[in-house]
């Protein structure tokens, strides 16, 4: 999964990854998880975006290495799956990155989900895949890297049919779920969409 770390003095300047596979060092800063460097997408004095390696799990320790020194060890717990939908802003609204396949546009109050719609949900944190893809590498399109633990998707408690759940081809650490809304789905202006995977859920 992709993670963001917030703090101070974590890099001397802003640097963004310019190549794939991702490198484990940007701007002379790097992050170690259990002593091993992890791929970086972006570093700045106040924020670092990175990808946890697929072998990380359970109790782990994170350390930031910078030209100015070494941070304390930061303990964290890494679950096998912790799905989290990406969000985007539209005016004052925060919207989940859920796309209606009929028009390729993000679901909004003026572009709502309909019964029988095919949708694509973009998220991270879905864990191991088959085949396994090295951390920092772009996901393949053939074969697709499907998640090892299948998710259950619901709208207002009603199951959606999932045709694919796995890494988004060409992306690093980004997953997608392709699903179809049932014809009998409840209607309303603000119904919860829930993803449950391996006992970890997000709504």
DOVEX-554831 format. One record per residue: residue number from 1; residue in one letter; chain; x, y, z of N, C-alpha, C in turn. Coordinates in nm, 2 decimals. Atoms other than C-alpha are relative to their C-alpha. Example, Ala and Ser with C-alpha at 12.3 -4.5 7.8 and 13.67 -1.06 7.14 Angstrom:
BEGIN
NODE   resi   resn   chain   n_east   n_north     n_up   ca_east   ca_north    ca_up   c_east   c_north     c_up
NODE      1      A       A     0.09     -0.12     0.00      1.23      -0.45     0.78     0.09      0.12     0.00
NODE      2      S       A    -0.09     -0.11     0.00      1.37      -0.11     0.71    -0.08      0.11     0.08
//
This chain:
BEGIN
NODE   resi   resn   chain   n_east   n_north     n_up   ca_east   ca_north    ca_up   c_east   c_north     c_up
NODE      1      X       A     0.08     -0.12     0.00      0.00       0.00     0.00     0.08      0.12     0.00
NODE      2      X       A    -0.06     -0.12     0.00      0.09       0.36    -0.04    -0.02      0.07     0.13
NODE      3      X       A     0.01     -0.07    -0.13      0.16       0.57     0.27     0.06      0.14    -0.01
NODE      4      X       A    -0.05     -0.13    -0.01      0.22       0.93     0.36     0.05      0.02     0.14
NODE      5      X       A    -0.05     -0.03    -0.13      0.44       1.04     0.65     0.02      0.15     0.01
NODE      6      X       A    -0.01     -0.15    -0.03      0.42       1.39     0.80     0.09      0.02     0.11
NODE      7      X       A    -0.10     -0.03    -0.11      0.69       1.55     1.01     0.07      0.13    -0.04
NODE      8      X       A    -0.09     -0.12     0.02      0.97       1.81     1.00     0.14     -0.04    -0.04
NODE      9      X       A    -0.14      0.02     0.04      1.31       1.83     0.84     0.03     -0.14    -0.05
NODE     10      X       A    -0.01      0.14     0.06      1.26       1.50     0.65     0.08      0.00    -0.13
NODE     11      X       A    -0.07     -0.01     0.12      1.43       1.63     0.34     0.05      0.15    -0.01
NODE     12      X       A    -0.04     -0.14     0.01      1.63       1.94     0.24    -0.07      0.08    -0.11
NODE     13      X       A     0.08     -0.06     0.11      1.40       2.01    -0.06    -0.11     -0.09    -0.05
NODE     14      X       A     0.10      0.08     0.06      1.11       1.88    -0.26     0.06     -0.08    -0.12
NODE     15      X       A    -0.04      0.08     0.11      1.18       1.59    -0.49    -0.11     -0.10    -0.03
NODE     16      X       A     0.10      0.10     0.04      0.94       1.37    -0.69     0.06     -0.11    -0.09
NODE     17      X       A    -0.05      0.11     0.08      1.01       1.03    -0.84    -0.02      0.03    -0.15
NODE     18      X       A     0.00     -0.03     0.15      1.09       1.06    -1.22     0.01     -0.13    -0.08
NODE     19      X       A    -0.02      0.12     0.08      1.12       0.69    -1.31    -0.07     -0.11     0.07
NODE     20      X       A     0.05      0.12    -0.05      0.97       0.35    -1.26     0.08     -0.11    -0.05
NODE     21      X       A     0.03      0.02    -0.14      1.07       0.12    -1.09     0.04      0.12     0.09
NODE     22      X       A    -0.04     -0.11    -0.09      1.08       0.37    -0.80     0.13     -0.03     0.06
NODE     23      X       A    -0.12      0.01    -0.07      1.41       0.43    -0.63    -0.03      0.00     0.15
NODE     24      X       A     0.02     -0.01    -0.15      1.46       0.40    -0.25     0.06      0.12     0.06
NODE     25      X       A    -0.05     -0.12    -0.05      1.63       0.73    -0.22    -0.04      0.12    -0.09
NODE     26      X       A     0.03     -0.12     0.07      1.52       1.08    -0.32     0.06      0.12     0.08
NODE     27      X       A    -0.05     -0.11    -0.07      1.70       1.40    -0.23     0.09     -0.03     0.12
NODE     28      X       A    -0.09      0.04    -0.11      1.95       1.22    -0.01    -0.08     -0.04     0.13
NODE     29      X       A     0.08      0.06    -0.11      1.66       1.09     0.21    -0.05     -0.13    -0.04
NODE     30      X       A     0.06      0.13     0.02      1.53       0.74     0.25    -0.07     -0.04     0.12
NODE     31      X       A     0.07      0.05    -0.11      1.30       0.54     0.47     0.03     -0.15     0.01
NODE     32      X       A    -0.01      0.15    -0.02      1.37       0.20     0.62    -0.11     -0.05     0.08
NODE     33      X       A     0.10      0.07    -0.07      1.11      -0.04     0.73     0.06     -0.14     0.04
NODE     34      X       A    -0.07      0.11    -0.05      1.25      -0.31     0.95     0.15     -0.01    -0.06
NODE     35      X       A    -0.14      0.00     0.04      1.59      -0.20     0.83     0.02      0.00    -0.15
NODE     36      X       A    -0.01      0.01     0.14      1.52      -0.23     0.46    -0.06      0.12    -0.07
NODE     37      X       A     0.05     -0.12     0.07      1.48       0.08     0.23    -0.13     -0.03    -0.08
NODE     38      X       A     0.12      0.02     0.07      1.14       0.12     0.07    -0.01      0.10    -0.12
NODE     39      X       A     0.01     -0.09     0.12      1.04       0.28    -0.27    -0.07      0.14     0.04
NODE     40      X       A     0.05     -0.14    -0.03      0.97       0.66    -0.26    -0.06      0.06    -0.12
NODE     41      X       A     0.07     -0.07     0.11      0.73       0.86    -0.47     0.03      0.15     0.01
NODE     42      X       A    -0.01     -0.15    -0.02      0.79       1.21    -0.32     0.06      0.02     0.14
NODE     43      X       A    -0.05     -0.04    -0.13      0.99       1.37    -0.04     0.00      0.15     0.00
NODE     44      X       A    -0.01     -0.14    -0.03      0.98       1.72     0.11     0.03      0.01     0.15
NODE     45      X       A    -0.03     -0.01    -0.15      1.07       1.87     0.45    -0.11     -0.05     0.09
NODE     46      X       A     0.11      0.03    -0.09      0.72       1.81     0.58    -0.08     -0.13    -0.04
NODE     47      X       A     0.08      0.12     0.04      0.59       1.50     0.39     0.08     -0.09    -0.09
NODE     48      X       A    -0.06      0.10     0.09      0.71       1.18     0.23    -0.11     -0.10    -0.04
NODE     49      X       A     0.09      0.10     0.05      0.50       0.95     0.01     0.08     -0.12    -0.04
NODE     50      X       A    -0.08      0.12     0.03      0.62       0.59    -0.02    -0.09     -0.12    -0.02
NODE     51      X       A     0.07      0.13     0.01      0.52       0.23    -0.08     0.05     -0.10     0.09
NODE     52      X       A    -0.05      0.11    -0.09      0.53      -0.04     0.18     0.03     -0.12    -0.08
NODE     53      X       A    -0.03      0.12     0.08      0.69      -0.35     0.05    -0.10     -0.11     0.03
NODE     54      X       A     0.11      0.11    -0.02      0.47      -0.66     0.01     0.04     -0.10     0.11
NODE     55      X       A    -0.04      0.09    -0.10      0.67      -0.86     0.26    -0.02      0.06     0.14
NODE     56      X       A     0.02     -0.06    -0.13      0.60      -0.61     0.54    -0.13     -0.05     0.06
NODE     57      X       A     0.12      0.05    -0.06      0.35      -0.74     0.79     0.01      0.00     0.15
NODE     58      X       A    -0.01      0.00    -0.15      0.26      -0.73     1.16     0.07      0.12     0.06
NODE     59      X       A    -0.08     -0.11    -0.06      0.47      -0.52     1.39     0.12      0.03    -0.08
NODE     60      X       A    -0.12     -0.05     0.08      0.72      -0.31     1.20     0.05      0.12     0.06
NODE     61      X       A    -0.07     -0.12    -0.05      0.96      -0.03     1.27     0.04      0.08    -0.12
NODE     62      X       A    -0.03     -0.09     0.11      1.00       0.27     1.04     0.10      0.11     0.05
NODE     63      X       A    -0.10     -0.10    -0.03      1.30       0.50     1.04     0.03      0.09    -0.12
NODE     64      X       A    -0.03     -0.09     0.11      1.38       0.81     0.83     0.14      0.04     0.00
NODE     65      X       A    -0.14     -0.03     0.01      1.73       0.87     0.71     0.01      0.13    -0.08
NODE     66      X       A    -0.01     -0.13     0.08      1.82       1.23     0.60     0.15      0.04     0.01
NODE     67      X       A    -0.13     -0.06    -0.01      2.14       1.43     0.54     0.03      0.06     0.14
NODE     68      X       A    -0.01     -0.06    -0.13      2.08       1.59     0.88     0.00     -0.10     0.11
NODE     69      X       A     0.00      0.10    -0.11      2.05       1.27     1.07    -0.10     -0.11    -0.01
NODE     70      X       A     0.08      0.12    -0.01      1.84       0.97     1.17    -0.11      0.02     0.10
NODE     71      X       A     0.11     -0.02    -0.10      1.49       0.98     1.32     0.00     -0.12     0.10
NODE     72      X       A     0.02      0.11    -0.09      1.38       0.77     1.61    -0.08     -0.11    -0.08
NODE     73      X       A     0.08      0.11     0.06      1.23       0.43     1.52    -0.15      0.03     0.04
NODE     74      X       A     0.14     -0.02    -0.02      0.85       0.47     1.47    -0.07     -0.14    -0.02
NODE     75      X       A     0.06      0.13     0.01      0.65       0.15     1.55    -0.13      0.01    -0.08
NODE     76      X       A     0.13      0.01     0.07      0.36       0.06     1.32    -0.05     -0.14    -0.02
NODE     77      X       A     0.06      0.13     0.02      0.13      -0.23     1.26    -0.05     -0.01    -0.14
NODE     78      X       A     0.04      0.01     0.14      0.09      -0.35     0.90    -0.09     -0.12    -0.01
NODE     79      X       A     0.10      0.11     0.02     -0.23      -0.55     0.83     0.02     -0.06    -0.14
NODE     80      X       A     0.00      0.07     0.13     -0.26      -0.80     0.55    -0.08      0.08    -0.11
NODE     81      X       A     0.08     -0.08     0.09     -0.52      -0.58     0.40    -0.06      0.12     0.08
NODE     82      X       A     0.06     -0.12    -0.06     -0.64      -0.22     0.48    -0.04      0.09    -0.12
NODE     83      X       A     0.04     -0.08     0.11     -0.83      -0.09     0.18    -0.04      0.14     0.03
NODE     84      X       A     0.02     -0.14    -0.02     -0.85       0.28     0.14    -0.02      0.07    -0.13
NODE     85      X       A     0.04     -0.06     0.13     -1.03       0.46    -0.15     0.07      0.14    -0.01
NODE     86      X       A    -0.06     -0.13     0.03     -0.84       0.76    -0.30    -0.12      0.10     0.00
NODE     87      X       A     0.10     -0.10     0.00     -1.02       1.09    -0.27     0.05      0.12    -0.09
NODE     88      X       A    -0.03     -0.11     0.07     -1.04       1.40    -0.48    -0.09      0.11     0.04
NODE     89      X       A     0.08     -0.11    -0.05     -1.18       1.75    -0.42    -0.07      0.06    -0.12
NODE     90      X       A     0.08     -0.07     0.10     -1.46       1.92    -0.62    -0.07      0.11     0.08
NODE     91      X       A     0.05     -0.12    -0.08     -1.52       2.27    -0.48     0.02     -0.03     0.15
NODE     92      X       A    -0.02      0.02    -0.14     -1.59       2.22    -0.11    -0.03     -0.15     0.04
NODE     93      X       A     0.03      0.14    -0.02     -1.67       1.85    -0.15     0.12     -0.09    -0.01
NODE     94      X       A    -0.10      0.10     0.02     -1.44       1.56    -0.10    -0.07     -0.13    -0.05
NODE     95      X       A     0.07      0.11     0.07     -1.53       1.27    -0.33     0.10     -0.12    -0.01
NODE     96      X       A    -0.07      0.12     0.03     -1.42       0.91    -0.35     0.03     -0.02    -0.14
NODE     97      X       A    -0.03      0.01     0.14     -1.24       0.82    -0.67    -0.06     -0.13    -0.05
NODE     98      X       A     0.09      0.10     0.06     -1.52       0.61    -0.81    -0.05      0.05    -0.13
NODE     99      X       A     0.02     -0.04     0.13     -1.57       0.62    -1.18    -0.12     -0.08    -0.06
NODE    100      X       A     0.11      0.07     0.08     -1.89       0.54    -1.38     0.06     -0.03    -0.14
NODE    101      X       A    -0.06      0.04     0.13     -1.77       0.34    -1.68    -0.07      0.05    -0.12
NODE    102      X       A     0.08     -0.04     0.12     -2.05       0.46    -1.91     0.05      0.13    -0.05
NODE    103      X       A    -0.05     -0.13     0.05     -1.90       0.81    -1.92     0.15      0.03     0.04
NODE    104      X       A    -0.13     -0.02    -0.04     -1.56       0.77    -1.76     0.02      0.12     0.10
NODE    105      X       A     0.00     -0.11    -0.10     -1.64       1.04    -1.50    -0.02     -0.04     0.14
NODE    106      X       A     0.01      0.03    -0.15     -1.61       1.05    -1.12    -0.14      0.01     0.04
NODE    107      X       A     0.14      0.00    -0.06     -1.93       0.98    -0.93    -0.01      0.13     0.08
NODE    108      X       A     0.03     -0.12    -0.08     -2.07       1.31    -0.80    -0.15      0.01     0.02
NODE    109      X       A     0.14     -0.02    -0.01     -2.41       1.44    -0.70    -0.07      0.02    -0.13
NODE    110      X       A     0.06     -0.02     0.13     -2.47       1.54    -1.06     0.03     -0.11    -0.10
NODE    111      X       A    -0.03      0.12     0.08     -2.32       1.22    -1.20    -0.01     -0.13     0.09
NODE    112      X       A     0.02      0.10    -0.10     -2.47       0.96    -0.97     0.01     -0.14    -0.06
NODE    113      X       A     0.00      0.14     0.03     -2.44       0.58    -0.97    -0.15     -0.04    -0.03
NODE    114      X       A     0.13      0.05     0.04     -2.74       0.41    -1.14     0.00     -0.15     0.02
NODE    115      X       A     0.02      0.14     0.01     -2.88       0.06    -1.12     0.07     -0.06    -0.12
NODE    116      X       A    -0.07      0.07     0.11     -2.68      -0.18    -1.34     0.13      0.07    -0.05
NODE    117      X       A    -0.12     -0.07     0.04     -2.39       0.07    -1.37     0.12     -0.09     0.02
NODE    118      X       A    -0.13      0.06    -0.03     -2.04      -0.07    -1.41     0.09      0.11     0.05
NODE    119      X       A    -0.08     -0.10    -0.07     -1.80       0.12    -1.18     0.14     -0.05     0.02
NODE    120      X       A    -0.14      0.04    -0.03     -1.43       0.13    -1.12     0.04      0.09     0.12
NODE    121      X       A    -0.04     -0.07    -0.12     -1.30       0.22    -0.77     0.15     -0.01     0.01
NODE    122      X       A    -0.15      0.00    -0.01     -0.94       0.33    -0.73     0.04      0.02     0.15
NODE    123      X       A    -0.04      0.01    -0.14     -0.77       0.26    -0.39     0.14     -0.05     0.02
NODE    124      X       A    -0.12      0.07    -0.04     -0.47       0.13    -0.21    -0.02     -0.08     0.12
NODE    125      X       A     0.01      0.07    -0.12     -0.39      -0.10     0.07    -0.06     -0.14    -0.01
NODE    126      X       A     0.07      0.13     0.01     -0.53      -0.43    -0.07     0.10     -0.12     0.01
NODE    127      X       A    -0.10      0.11    -0.03     -0.21      -0.63     0.00     0.05     -0.08    -0.11
NODE    128      X       A    -0.07      0.09     0.10     -0.06      -0.93    -0.17    -0.09     -0.03    -0.12
NODE    129      X       A     0.07      0.04     0.13     -0.14      -1.02    -0.53     0.07     -0.12    -0.06
NODE    130      X       A    -0.05      0.11     0.08     -0.10      -1.31    -0.76    -0.01      0.03    -0.15
NODE    131      X       A    -0.14      0.02    -0.05      0.14      -1.28    -0.93     0.04      0.11     0.09
NODE    132      X       A    -0.05     -0.10    -0.08      0.34      -1.10    -0.68     0.08      0.10    -0.08
NODE    133      X       A    -0.07     -0.10     0.08      0.48      -0.77    -0.81     0.10      0.07     0.10
NODE    134      X       A    -0.10     -0.06    -0.09      0.81      -0.62    -0.66    -0.05      0.14     0.03
NODE    135      X       A     0.03     -0.14    -0.04      0.76      -0.30    -0.46     0.08      0.09    -0.09
NODE    136      X       A    -0.06     -0.10     0.08      0.83       0.00    -0.67    -0.02     -0.02    -0.15
NODE    137      X       A     0.01      0.03     0.14      0.75      -0.17    -1.00    -0.15      0.03    -0.04
NODE    138      X       A     0.14     -0.03     0.06      0.45      -0.08    -1.23    -0.07     -0.14    -0.01
NODE    139      X       A     0.08      0.13     0.01      0.17      -0.34    -1.23    -0.01     -0.04    -0.14
NODE    140      X       A     0.01      0.04     0.14      0.15      -0.55    -1.54    -0.15     -0.01    -0.05
NODE    141      X       A     0.14      0.02     0.05     -0.16      -0.58    -1.77    -0.02     -0.14    -0.05
NODE    142      X       A     0.02      0.14     0.04     -0.09      -0.94    -1.88     0.12     -0.08     0.06
NODE    143      X       A     0.14      0.02    -0.06     -0.13      -1.12    -1.66    -0.03      0.11     0.10
NODE    144      X       A     0.04     -0.10    -0.10     -0.32      -0.89    -1.43     0.04     -0.06     0.14
NODE    145      X       A    -0.04      0.04    -0.14     -0.21      -0.89    -1.06    -0.12      0.01     0.09
NODE    146      X       A     0.12      0.01    -0.08     -0.52      -1.00    -0.87     0.03     -0.01     0.15
NODE    147      X       A    -0.02      0.01    -0.14     -0.55      -0.96    -0.50    -0.02     -0.14     0.06
NODE    148      X       A     0.01      0.14    -0.06     -0.50      -1.27    -0.28    -0.12     -0.01     0.08
NODE    149      X       A     0.12      0.01    -0.08     -0.79      -1.18    -0.06    -0.11      0.08    -0.07
NODE    150      X       A     0.11     -0.06     0.08     -1.11      -1.11    -0.25    -0.08      0.09     0.09
NODE    151      X       A     0.08     -0.10    -0.08     -1.31      -0.80    -0.13    -0.15     -0.02    -0.02
NODE    152      X       A     0.14     -0.01     0.02     -1.68      -0.77    -0.08    -0.04      0.15     0.00
NODE    153      X       A     0.04     -0.14     0.02     -1.84      -0.45    -0.21    -0.15      0.01     0.02
NODE    154      X       A     0.15     -0.02    -0.02     -2.18      -0.32    -0.10    -0.03      0.15    -0.01
NODE    155      X       A     0.06     -0.14    -0.01     -2.40      -0.01    -0.15    -0.12     -0.02     0.08
NODE    156      X       A     0.11      0.00    -0.10     -2.64       0.04     0.14    -0.03     -0.15     0.04
NODE    157      X       A     0.02      0.14    -0.04     -2.58      -0.33     0.23    -0.02     -0.10    -0.11
NODE    158      X       A     0.03      0.09     0.11     -2.65      -0.47    -0.11     0.13     -0.03    -0.08
NODE    159      X       A    -0.13      0.04     0.06     -2.37      -0.67    -0.28     0.01      0.04    -0.15
NODE    160      X       A    -0.03     -0.03     0.14     -2.21      -0.56    -0.60     0.08     -0.12    -0.06
NODE    161      X       A    -0.08      0.11     0.07     -2.07      -0.82    -0.85     0.14      0.06    -0.03
NODE    162      X       A    -0.14     -0.04     0.03     -1.69      -0.79    -0.86     0.06     -0.08    -0.11
NODE    163      X       A    -0.07      0.08     0.11     -1.52      -0.88    -1.19     0.15      0.01     0.01
NODE    164      X       A    -0.15     -0.01    -0.01     -1.17      -0.76    -1.10     0.03      0.08     0.13
NODE    165      X       A    -0.06     -0.07    -0.11     -0.98      -0.66    -0.79     0.15     -0.03     0.00
NODE    166      X       A    -0.14      0.02     0.00     -0.61      -0.61    -0.81     0.07      0.13    -0.04
NODE    167      X       A    -0.08     -0.12     0.03     -0.33      -0.37    -0.91    -0.04      0.06    -0.13
NODE    168      X       A     0.03     -0.07     0.12     -0.41      -0.11    -1.17     0.12      0.00    -0.10
NODE    169      X       A    -0.11      0.01     0.09     -0.20      -0.18    -1.48     0.07      0.13    -0.03
NODE    170      X       A    -0.08     -0.12     0.03      0.09       0.06    -1.53     0.02      0.09     0.12
NODE    171      X       A    -0.01     -0.09    -0.12      0.05       0.21    -1.17     0.09     -0.07     0.10
NODE    172      X       A    -0.08      0.06    -0.12      0.27       0.16    -0.86    -0.09      0.02     0.12
NODE    173      X       A     0.07      0.00    -0.12      0.08       0.07    -0.55    -0.15      0.04     0.00
NODE    174      X       A     0.14     -0.04     0.02     -0.26       0.17    -0.70    -0.08     -0.13    -0.03
NODE    175      X       A     0.09      0.11     0.03     -0.54      -0.09    -0.69    -0.13      0.05    -0.07
NODE    176      X       A     0.13     -0.03     0.05     -0.87      -0.10    -0.88    -0.09     -0.11     0.02
NODE    177      X       A     0.11      0.10    -0.01     -1.20      -0.28    -0.83    -0.10      0.03    -0.11
NODE    178      X       A     0.10     -0.01     0.10     -1.43      -0.33    -1.12    -0.12     -0.07     0.05
NODE    179      X       A     0.12      0.06    -0.05     -1.78      -0.39    -1.01    -0.13      0.04    -0.07
NODE    180      X       A     0.13     -0.03     0.07     -2.15      -0.39    -1.13    -0.10      0.02     0.11
NODE    181      X       A     0.10     -0.03    -0.09     -2.43      -0.23    -0.94    -0.12     -0.08    -0.02
NODE    182      X       A     0.12      0.09     0.03     -2.74      -0.46    -0.89    -0.11      0.09    -0.05
NODE    183      X       A     0.12     -0.07     0.06     -3.06      -0.36    -1.07    -0.09      0.04     0.11
NODE    184      X       A     0.09     -0.03    -0.10     -3.24      -0.37    -0.74     0.06      0.09     0.11
NODE    185      X       A    -0.06     -0.08    -0.11     -3.01      -0.13    -0.55    -0.09      0.11     0.05
NODE    186      X       A     0.08     -0.10    -0.06     -3.17       0.11    -0.31     0.05      0.14    -0.06
NODE    187      X       A    -0.03     -0.13     0.05     -3.18       0.47    -0.43     0.00      0.11     0.11
NODE    188      X       A     0.00     -0.11    -0.10     -3.10       0.79    -0.24     0.12      0.09    -0.03
NODE    189      X       A    -0.10     -0.10     0.03     -2.87       1.09    -0.23     0.13     -0.03     0.06
NODE    190      X       A    -0.13      0.02    -0.07     -2.61       0.96     0.01     0.00     -0.14     0.06
NODE    191      X       A     0.00      0.14    -0.05     -2.59       0.58     0.04     0.15     -0.05     0.02
NODE    192      X       A    -0.14      0.04    -0.03     -2.27       0.42     0.19     0.04     -0.11    -0.10
NODE    193      X       A    -0.07      0.10     0.08     -2.04       0.23    -0.04     0.11     -0.06     0.09
NODE    194      X       A    -0.09      0.06    -0.09     -1.84      -0.02     0.17     0.09     -0.11    -0.07
NODE    195      X       A    -0.09      0.10     0.05     -1.53      -0.23     0.08     0.05     -0.08     0.13
NODE    196      X       A    -0.04      0.08    -0.11     -1.46      -0.52     0.32     0.10     -0.11    -0.06
NODE    197      X       A    -0.10      0.09     0.05     -1.14      -0.72     0.27     0.07     -0.06     0.12
NODE    198      X       A    -0.07      0.07    -0.11     -1.01      -0.98     0.52    -0.03      0.06     0.13
NODE    199      X       A     0.03     -0.05    -0.13     -1.19      -0.82     0.81     0.03      0.15     0.01
NODE    200      X       A    -0.03     -0.14     0.00     -1.07      -0.47     0.73    -0.10      0.07    -0.10
NODE    201      X       A     0.10     -0.06     0.08     -1.34      -0.23     0.60     0.02      0.15    -0.01
NODE    202      X       A     0.00     -0.14     0.02     -1.37       0.12     0.46    -0.13      0.04    -0.06
NODE    203      X       A     0.13     -0.05     0.05     -1.69       0.32     0.39     0.01      0.14    -0.05
//
